[in-house]
């Protein structure tokens, strides 16, 4: 049992405003960010740039969740982590919707709105049969199992970055419940008794 008189423990409170900020930041970040990330990776021919974009996208979603927790005064770390997981999955899904939209315009002429997860998965497998990008100029397109592995690694990277950033940054600073604000300084205190003069 941790002695609350000696160590700081977050109160675990969330609050209505915290939830509102998380919803707004999360939806805006996943919605706009997902389509921007999809467009950037779709038109980028440089694999290292796409890797950097994937890392940046994960950090963006993680940063937005942490910022929403900070502004909304969320003091529950496990809740922040769960929200990070939710919006991490939503970020991946939003990106897949954007990617499928761009790919659909490549293969078909009319508009389709792809919002069904099963439809997106089916479309991804359809693209995986032929592939749509390759290493170098004139190389064989990456397709089939290899392309699915690339997609899996991409998803794993985004989720790992979002969760890692939330675990490292969300609801870790001390919060003053009386003055209702985060404390900017932290320190360590010693509880050893003073040794008297010999």
VOPAGU-2260 file (C-alpha; in pm, 1 decimal, decimal comma):
REM VOPAGU-2260
SITE   aa  ch    i         X         Y         Z
SITE  UNK   A    0       0,0       0,0       0,0
SITE  UNK   A    1     142,5     337,3    -106,0
SITE  UNK   A    2     130,9     604,2     162,3
SITE  UNK   A    3     -56,5     899,1       8,3
SITE  UNK   A    4      97,9    1131,9     264,5
SITE  UNK   A    5     446,5    1067,9     124,1
SITE  UNK   A    6     394,6    1013,5    -249,0
SITE  UNK   A    7     186,1    1193,2    -508,9
SITE  UNK   A    8     -91,1     986,7    -662,8
SITE  UNK   A    9    -323,3    1117,4    -930,2
SITE  UNK   A   10    -682,3    1152,4    -815,4
SITE  UNK   A   11    -808,0     954,0   -1114,5
SITE  UNK   A   12   -1069,2    1217,4   -1196,7
SITE  UNK   A   13   -1168,1    1277,1   -1557,0
SITE  UNK   A   14   -1438,4    1541,3   -1579,7
SITE  UNK   A   15   -1684,6    1632,8   -1852,0
SITE  UNK   A   16   -1456,0    1888,4   -2016,9
SITE  UNK   A   17   -1180,8    1632,1   -2040,3
SITE  UNK   A   18   -1407,6    1399,1   -2234,3
SITE  UNK   A   19   -1524,2    1682,8   -2459,5
SITE  UNK   A   20   -1167,6    1788,2   -2541,0
SITE  UNK   A   21   -1068,1    1429,5   -2611,1
SITE  UNK   A   22   -1360,7    1378,9   -2848,0
SITE  UNK   A   23   -1298,9    1706,2   -3034,5
SITE  UNK   A   24    -920,9    1667,0   -3059,2
SITE  UNK   A   25    -946,3    1299,1   -3144,4
SITE  UNK   A   26   -1206,7    1329,3   -3417,5
SITE  UNK   A   27   -1040,4    1630,8   -3578,7
SITE  UNK   A   28    -696,5    1473,8   -3561,1
SITE  UNK   A   29    -803,0    1133,6   -3689,4
SITE  UNK   A   30   -1039,6    1271,0   -3953,3
SITE  UNK   A   31    -823,4    1541,6   -4106,3
SITE  UNK   A   32    -492,2    1377,3   -4022,0
SITE  UNK   A   33    -598,1    1040,9   -4161,9
SITE  UNK   A   34    -687,2    1181,8   -4502,9
SITE  UNK   A   35    -380,7    1407,4   -4517,6
SITE  UNK   A   36    -156,4    1115,2   -4424,2
SITE  UNK   A   37    -330,6     896,2   -4683,8
SITE  UNK   A   38    -279,9    1158,4   -4955,4
SITE  UNK   A   39      84,7    1215,7   -4861,5
SITE  UNK   A   40     177,0     846,0   -4861,6
SITE  UNK   A   41     -27,3     779,3   -5174,7
SITE  UNK   A   42     151,5    1042,2   -5383,1
SITE  UNK   A   43     496,3    1000,3   -5226,2
SITE  UNK   A   44     727,8     769,5   -5425,2
SITE  UNK   A   45     998,5     768,2   -5155,0
SITE  UNK   A   46     972,2     481,6   -4906,8
SITE  UNK   A   47    1180,7     659,4   -4640,9
SITE  UNK   A   48     953,1     961,4   -4661,9
SITE  UNK   A   49     651,6     735,1   -4616,5
SITE  UNK   A   50     818,5     584,2   -4310,5
SITE  UNK   A   51     874,5     932,8   -4167,8
SITE  UNK   A   52     510,7    1020,6   -4240,3
SITE  UNK   A   53     393,9     709,1   -4055,9
SITE  UNK   A   54     601,6     800,1   -3751,6
SITE  UNK   A   55     480,3    1159,3   -3766,4
SITE  UNK   A   56     117,3    1051,9   -3792,6
SITE  UNK   A   57     148,8     832,9   -3484,6
SITE  UNK   A   58     315,5    1110,5   -3285,9
SITE  UNK   A   59      48,4    1358,1   -3397,8
SITE  UNK   A   60    -237,7    1144,4   -3268,5
SITE  UNK   A   61     -53,5    1069,9   -2944,7
SITE  UNK   A   62      26,4    1439,5   -2895,6
SITE  UNK   A   63    -337,0    1538,4   -2953,6
SITE  UNK   A   64    -459,6    1287,1   -2694,4
SITE  UNK   A   65    -202,7    1405,6   -2440,2
SITE  UNK   A   66    -283,2    1771,7   -2511,6
SITE  UNK   A   67    -655,9    1707,8   -2471,1
SITE  UNK   A   68    -589,5    1535,5   -2138,0
SITE  UNK   A   69    -380,0    1831,3   -2026,5
SITE  UNK   A   70    -630,5    2100,7   -2127,9
SITE  UNK   A   71    -927,0    1896,3   -2005,6
SITE  UNK   A   72    -745,8    1816,0   -1678,2
SITE  UNK   A   73    -774,4    1439,1   -1709,9
SITE  UNK   A   74    -592,7    1283,3   -1413,6
SITE  UNK   A   75    -660,1     917,7   -1492,2
SITE  UNK   A   76    -362,5     760,7   -1669,1
SITE  UNK   A   77    -527,7     429,9   -1758,0
SITE  UNK   A   78    -825,5     615,8   -1903,0
SITE  UNK   A   79    -589,6     831,4   -2110,1
SITE  UNK   A   80    -415,9     516,5   -2233,6
SITE  UNK   A   81    -748,4     354,7   -2326,1
SITE  UNK   A   82    -853,1     668,6   -2512,6
SITE  UNK   A   83    -515,7     666,9   -2687,6
SITE  UNK   A   84    -579,2     308,9   -2801,0
SITE  UNK   A   85    -927,9     399,5   -2924,8
SITE  UNK   A   86    -810,4     699,2   -3123,5
SITE  UNK   A   87    -508,8     505,7   -3246,5
SITE  UNK   A   88    -745,2     249,9   -3399,3
SITE  UNK   A   89    -967,4     530,7   -3529,4
SITE  UNK   A   90    -660,6     698,9   -3682,9
SITE  UNK   A   91    -572,2     378,7   -3867,7
SITE  UNK   A   92    -931,2     335,8   -3984,6
SITE  UNK   A   93    -953,9     698,5   -4100,1
SITE  UNK   A   94    -632,1     655,6   -4293,4
SITE  UNK   A   95    -765,1     338,4   -4455,7
SITE  UNK   A   96   -1081,0     524,0   -4560,5
SITE  UNK   A   97    -871,8     801,6   -4714,3
SITE  UNK   A   98    -638,1     553,0   -4881,3
SITE  UNK   A   99    -927,4     349,2   -5022,2
SITE  UNK   A  100   -1083,3     667,5   -5157,5
SITE  UNK   A  101    -763,7     764,9   -5340,4
SITE  UNK   A  102    -714,0     411,4   -5467,7
SITE  UNK   A  103   -1073,8     388,1   -5585,5
SITE  UNK   A  104   -1031,9     698,9   -5797,2
SITE  UNK   A  105    -730,3     527,3   -5953,0
SITE  UNK   A  106    -917,3     213,8   -6055,7
SITE  UNK   A  107   -1270,3     342,1   -6111,7
SITE  UNK   A  108   -1422,9     657,7   -6251,7
SITE  UNK   A  109   -1728,7     714,2   -6031,4
SITE  UNK   A  110   -1736,7     817,9   -5666,2
SITE  UNK   A  111   -1781,7     573,4   -5381,6
SITE  UNK   A  112   -1785,8     648,3   -5011,4
SITE  UNK   A  113   -1607,8     367,7   -4828,2
SITE  UNK   A  114   -1719,7     371,4   -4465,5
SITE  UNK   A  115   -1779,5       1,5   -4404,5
SITE  UNK   A  116   -1481,2    -175,3   -4242,8
SITE  UNK   A  117   -1557,1    -499,4   -4426,6
SITE  UNK   A  118   -1571,3    -310,3   -4756,4
SITE  UNK   A  119   -1235,2    -147,6   -4687,2
SITE  UNK   A  120   -1080,6    -484,6   -4601,4
SITE  UNK   A  121   -1222,1    -642,6   -4917,1
SITE  UNK   A  122   -1091,6    -353,2   -5124,9
SITE  UNK   A  123    -747,1    -383,6   -4965,1
SITE  UNK   A  124    -732,6    -751,3   -5056,1
SITE  UNK   A  125    -840,5    -666,3   -5409,1
SITE  UNK   A  126    -551,7    -419,4   -5437,4
SITE  UNK   A  127    -313,5    -669,4   -5274,9
SITE  UNK   A  128    -371,6    -914,9   -5559,2
SITE  UNK   A  129    -208,0    -684,0   -5813,1
SITE  UNK   A  130      -8,7    -449,4   -5588,8
SITE  UNK   A  131      20,1     -77,1   -5647,7
SITE  UNK   A  132     380,4      20,6   -5567,7
SITE  UNK   A  133     723,6    -129,9   -5611,9
SITE  UNK   A  134    1083,7     -88,1   -5498,8
SITE  UNK   A  135    1286,2     115,0   -5745,6
SITE  UNK   A  136    1197,8     184,4   -6106,6
SITE  UNK   A  137    1074,8    -109,4   -6308,7
SITE  UNK   A  138    1064,0    -348,8   -6014,2
SITE  UNK   A  139     790,9    -600,2   -5947,9
SITE  UNK   A  140     501,1    -457,2   -5747,9
SITE  UNK   A  141     475,6    -550,0   -5381,1
SITE  UNK   A  142     162,9    -761,6   -5343,8
SITE  UNK   A  143       0,1   -1054,9   -5170,3
SITE  UNK   A  144     134,7   -1164,8   -4832,6
SITE  UNK   A  145     426,2    -921,4   -4851,2
SITE  UNK   A  146     197,1    -622,0   -4898,1
SITE  UNK   A  147     -26,1    -737,9   -4612,9
SITE  UNK   A  148     280,4    -763,1   -4388,6
SITE  UNK   A  149     379,1    -406,7   -4483,8
SITE  UNK   A  150      29,7    -287,2   -4394,6
SITE  UNK   A  151      39,6    -477,6   -4064,2
SITE  UNK   A  152     375,6    -320,0   -3971,9
SITE  UNK   A  153     238,0      23,5   -4058,0
SITE  UNK   A  154     -63,7     -26,0   -3830,3
SITE  UNK   A  155     153,7    -167,3   -3550,7
SITE  UNK   A  156     387,5     131,8   -3571,9
SITE  UNK   A  157     104,8     384,5   -3547,7
SITE  UNK   A  158     -59,5     211,1   -3251,7
SITE  UNK   A  159     271,7     157,4   -3071,5
SITE  UNK   A  160     369,5     523,4   -3108,2
SITE  UNK   A  161      29,7     651,7   -2993,7
SITE  UNK   A  162      19,6     420,8   -2690,7
SITE  UNK   A  163     382,7     479,6   -2603,5
SITE  UNK   A  164     345,3     856,3   -2619,6
SITE  UNK   A  165      26,3     848,7   -2411,9
SITE  UNK   A  166     186,4     622,7   -2152,3
SITE  UNK   A  167     491,1     847,0   -2129,6
SITE  UNK   A  168     318,4    1186,3   -2129,6
SITE  UNK   A  169     -51,2    1161,3   -2036,2
SITE  UNK   A  170    -157,2    1244,7   -1679,5
SITE  UNK   A  171     191,1    1207,8   -1533,5
SITE  UNK   A  172     247,5    1561,9   -1402,3
SITE  UNK   A  173     126,0    1643,1   -1049,9
SITE  UNK   A  174    -210,3    1818,3   -1039,7
SITE  UNK   A  175    -319,6    2053,3    -763,0
SITE  UNK   A  176    -680,3    1963,6    -685,4
SITE  UNK   A  177    -726,3    2271,1    -468,4
SITE  UNK   A  178    -603,1    2528,4    -721,6
SITE  UNK   A  179    -722,9    2324,4   -1024,0
SITE  UNK   A  180    -406,5    2336,3   -1231,4
SITE  UNK   A  181    -109,1    2123,7   -1330,7
SITE  UNK   A  182     212,5    2185,4   -1141,3
SITE  UNK   A  183     505,6    2288,1   -1357,2
SITE  UNK   A  184     779,1    2168,7   -1123,8
SITE  UNK   A  185     846,7    1830,3    -974,8
SITE  UNK   A  186    1098,6    1723,5    -716,4
SITE  UNK   A  187    1201,0    1449,7    -479,2
SITE  UNK   A  188    1177,2    1460,7    -104,2
SITE  UNK   A  189    1371,9    1260,6     145,5
SITE  UNK   A  190    1186,7    1115,4     441,7
SITE  UNK   A  191    1491,7     998,1     633,6
SITE  UNK   A  192    1508,9    1126,5     985,0
SITE  UNK   A  193    1773,6    1385,7    1061,2
SITE  UNK   A  194    2076,6    1242,8    1235,9
SITE  UNK   A  195    2158,4    1438,0    1546,3
SITE  UNK   A  196    2499,8    1569,1    1642,1
SITE  UNK   A  197    2722,4    1302,3    1798,9
